[in-house]
Amino acid sequence: MRTRPRGLAALVALVGITAFLSPAQAAPASSAVPPPPAPERIRVKRLPLPPTAPSHEAGSCTRAVNPRGTGCVSADWGATMRAGGFLPEGRVVTANVTFTGAPAAPDPARVYSGSQLIAVRTDGKTFPNGDAWKCLTCGTPPENKQGMNPDISYPQPFADGRRVLWGTNILDCGPYRLASAACTPARVRVHPIHWNTEADGSGAGGTIRELRLHPDQVHLGFNATSITAGRFDQYGYFARLRFDPSPTTGTPRVPRYDLEKVTRMFDSATTEQPVHVDPEDSSKLVFDASVPSVGELRGFSKDGREVFYVGFPAESSNMDLMAADLHTGKVRRVTSDPEYTDPMDSSPDDRWIVALDTRGSDRMAFMSGMSGIPPITDLLSTSAVSSVRNNGDRRFFQPYLIDRHGDRGRYQGQRLNYANTSANWNAGADPRWSPDGTAVVYHERLVSAPACGGANPLPCPVSEEPGGRRTRLMLAELVEREPVRARPVKPVFDELPWGTPYVPGSAVPERPYPPQGTYTLRGKASGGAKVDIVWDDDAKTGVKTVSLRYTHYSDDGRTFLDGTESVTRVSRSSTLTTLDWSSDLVKTGPKGRTLATKKTGADGFHLTIDLWDTVFQAAGTLTTTVGGRTYHQPANGT
C-alpha cells in the first residue's frame, strides 16, 4: 500500500451567462473562494472547411464543387470530423475530416479520400494553395506510415509545431513546421505508439484509448479498458514517450514511439478505494472523497501538475470532473452541477476550463438532481448511469466556460455558444484553448438518424450548412480578454507516488469492494444510514445489491436525508446492464422544510443500457423534485 498525503483535499453573436439555480442547489461559496466572474462577451464563428461532396460516389467531388481540386468532405454526422488543437502560432488549428467523392486515378485529386488530418486557418487568411485549409496527410506514401494505428482521434499538436499526437500515432513533419508550405504530405511521417504488455516484449501490445499529451511534451496520459470479474472496467495510465527508430521486440517493428515507465493511476489497497470498510471498525463503512479514483483520464493542467478525470462520483449519480495532483494525489472537485461533465481543456494560465457538459438539457437530473446523497449505490451503478448522457450517436454536450473555482451558488459557468439556441447542434470532444487564452476551438454535430426520425419521436432537422453538412468547426473568441502567458510546466516524476508501476505481463487488477454484510455509514454532522451490501456469489462479478436506510443523515448540519434507496445490478454482458432501482428519499432543511425528493414509482425503475450503444431503455419511473421543480427521465429511445 502506498502512502498518500491526506487532507490536501455569426452565427457571430455576443452571448450571455447561464445564471440559473442548479437542481443541486449548490452551497454558497465560502469566504476562501472569490465571487463568480461576471459574464463576458463571446463571439462565435464557423471556421472554413473543404466543400461538401454531393454524394459518396467516386468522382462526385468535381471541379464545379471544388475548383482547386483539393477535395470534398462528407456531409455525414458519422464521418470522423473532429476538432484538434491549435498550432503554436495560434492562428491555425488541426482537425480530422473525412474526404469523399474523389476521382479515380490518375487524377491528382484522388488523394483526397478517407479520414485525413488537415490544418485550418482561424484568421481569415489562406495557405499558398488559396484555401483556408490544407491537408497534411492526403497523399502520404504508404512507406511513410508503416504500422500506423487506425485510431486517429483527438489531434493534439506538440509545442514544437512539427508534430501532432494523432489518436494512437504521432505525426511528424521532420524539421518543417506543419503550417509551413514546406510541410507536404510527402514529407510527413506517421509513427504508431506501442504499449508493451508482454513480459518478453512480444506481440502487438496493449490497446489504448483517449490519449492526452502532457504539457512537458514527454509524458502521455491514456486509458485502457478490460473485462475483470465479468464486468467492463477502465483505468487511467501515465507514461513516458520514447522514439525507437528500430525496435527489436514487439510489433510492428517499424519506427515507433514506445511507452515506458508506465504507471497505473490506481492503488489496489482496500483503504485506497473511495468506499471502504473502516479499518478500525469493521461494522462501519467509509466514503473518502479525497481518494483519487480515475475512471477515465481527460487531460492535464497547463502547468502539468494536475490530471483531470471522470471517476467515482462525489455525490450519488453526479458525474463530475475531478483533478488530482500528480505528485501528492490531492483531489480537487472541479464541477458539481448535477449534469454530466467530461471532455475539457484547461486555459494556458490554468485559471479557467472549457468543459463539455449536458447542463441545460436536464438529461441527468432525474437521477442526480438531489445533492448530498453519498455515492454508495454507485458501487454498482456508475457505468450505467454515466451512459445516460448520450442517446446513441446523439450527444447533449454544450461548451461551458468555468473558472477554476467551479460551480457555486447560482454560477454554473457561461455557455460559449449561448446564441445558438438550437438543442439539435451539440458539441463533440474535445474543446481546445488557443495558446494565448483568447479563443477556444470545438466542433459541433447536428442530431441525425437514428437518434431522430423514424421510430424516434424527434424529427430530424435539415442542415443549413454548406452542402447539407451535419458537422461544423467552431471558434469562440473571448473578445474582452488580453493574451495571457502559459504557466511554466512543472517537472513531473515518471512514477506517480499514489499509483502503481505497471509490470508488462501482469494481470489487470480487480477493484476491491466492501465484503457482503451490513454496515453503518455515519453522517459527518449527524445521523447515519444502515447499509446492506449483497454480492453476486454465483456469477462472481462483485456487488449485486446495495440498499440504504437513511435516518436524519447530514454531512453539513443544515440539510438532512431520510428514507430508503436500493439498487440491484444484473449484468447481461460485460457492457449491457440492467439496474433495478427503488428510491424513496426526502431531503429537509431548517424546521423540517422539504427541499427535495427522489422517488421511484410503485413498480420501481428498471434501466437497461449498453455502455457503447447508450440508448436509453427503462420500465417504471424515477423522479427527482428540487425546490418545486420536477425532473423526469427521458423517453425510451431518446
C-alpha positions, 0 to 999 in steps of 0.5 A: 500500500502506498502512502498518500498525503491526506487532507490536501483535499455569426452565427457571430453573436455576443452571448450571455451567462447561464445564471440559473439555480442548479437542481443541486442547489449548490452551497454558497461559496465560502469566504476562501473562494472569490465571487463568480466572474461576471459574464463576458462577451463571446463571439462565435464563428464557423471556421472554413472547411473543404466543400461538401461532396454531393454524394459518396460516389467516386468522382462526385467531388468535381471541379464545379464543387471544388475548383482547386481540386483539393477535395470534398468532405462528407456531409455525414454526422458519422464521418470522423470530423473532429476538432484538434488543437491549435498550432503554436502560432495560434492562428491555425488549428488541426482537425480530422475530416473525412474526404469523399467523392474523389476521382479515380486515378490518375487524377491528382485529386484522388488523394483526397479520400478517407479520414485525413488530418488537415490544418485550418486557418482561424484568421481569415487568411489562406495557405499558398494553395488559396484555401483556408485549409490544407491537408497534411496527410492526403497523399502520404506514401504508404512507406511513410506510415508503416504500422500506423494505428487506425485510431486517429482521434483527438489531434493534439499538436506538440509545442514544437509545431512539427508534430501532432499526437494523432489518436494512437500515432504521432505525426511528424513533419521532420524539421518543417513546421506543419503550417509551413508550405514546406510541410507536404504530405510527402514529407510527413511521417506517421509513427504508431505508439506501442504499449508493451504488455508482454513480459518478453516484449512480444506481440502487438501490445496493449490497446489504448484509448483517449490519449492526452499529451502532457504539457512537458511534451514527454509524458502521455496520459491514456486509458485502457479498458478490460473485462475483470470479474465479468464486468467492463472496467477502465483505468487511467495510465501515465507514461513516458514517450520514447522514439525507437527508430528500430525496435527489436521486440514487439510489433510492428517493428517499424519506427515507433514511439514506445511507452515506458515507465508506465504507471497505473493511476490506481492503488489496489489497497482496500483503504485506497478505494473511495468506499471502504470498510473502516479499518478500525471498525469493521461494522462501519463503512467509509466514503473518502472523497479525497481518494483519487479514483480515475475512471477515465483520464481527460487531460492535464493542467497547463502547468502539468501538475494536475490530471483531470478525470471522470471517476467515482462520483462525489455525490450519488449519480453526479458525474463530475470532473475531478483533478488530482495532483500528480505528485501528492494525489490531492483531489480537487472537485472541479464541477458539481452541477448535477449534469454530466461533465467530461471532455475539457481543456484547461486555459494556458494560465490554468485559471479557467476550463472549457468543459463539455457538459449536458447542463441545460438539457436536464438529461441527468437530473432525474437521477442526480438532481438531489445533492448530498446523497453519498455515492454508495449505490454507485458501487454498482451503478456508475457505468450505467448511469454515466451512459445516460448522457448520450442517446446513441450517436446523439450527444447533449454536450454544450461548451461551458466556460468555468473558472477554476473555482467551479460551480457555486451558488447560482454560477454554473459557468457561461455557455460559449455558444449561448446564441445558438439556441438550437438543442439539435447542434451539440458539441463533440470532444474535445474543446481546445484553448488557443495558446494565448487564452483568447479563443477556444476551438470545438466542433459541433454535430447536428442530431441525425438518424437514428437518434431522430426520425423514424421510430424516434419521436424527434424529427430530424432537422435539415442542415443549413450548412454548406452542402447539407453538412451535419458537422461544423468547426467552431471558434469562440473568441473571448473578445474582452480578454488580453493574451495571457502567458502559459504557466511554466510546466512543472517537472513531473516524476515518471512514477506517480507516488499514489499509483502503481508501476505497471509490470508488462505481463501482469494481470489487470487488477480487480477493484476491491469492494466492501465484503457482503454484510451490513454496515453503518455509514455515519453522517459527518454532522449527524445521523447515519444510514444502515447499509446492506451490501449483497454480492453476486456469489454465483456469477462472481462479478462483485456487488449485486445489491446495495440498499440504504436506510437513511435516518436524519443523515447530514454531512453539513448540519443544515440539510438532512436525508431520510428514507430508503434507496436500493439498487440491484445490478444484473449484468447481461454482458460485460457492457449491457446492464440492467439496474433495478432501482427503488428510491424513496428519499426526502431531503429537509432543511431548517424546521423540517422544510422539504427541499427535495425528493427522489422517488421511484414509482410503485413498480420501481425503475428498471434501466437497461443500457449498453455502455457503447450503444447508450440508448436509453431503455427503462420500465417504471419511473424515477423522479427527482423534485428540487425546490418545486421543480420536477425532473423526469427521465427521458423517453425510451429511445431518446 
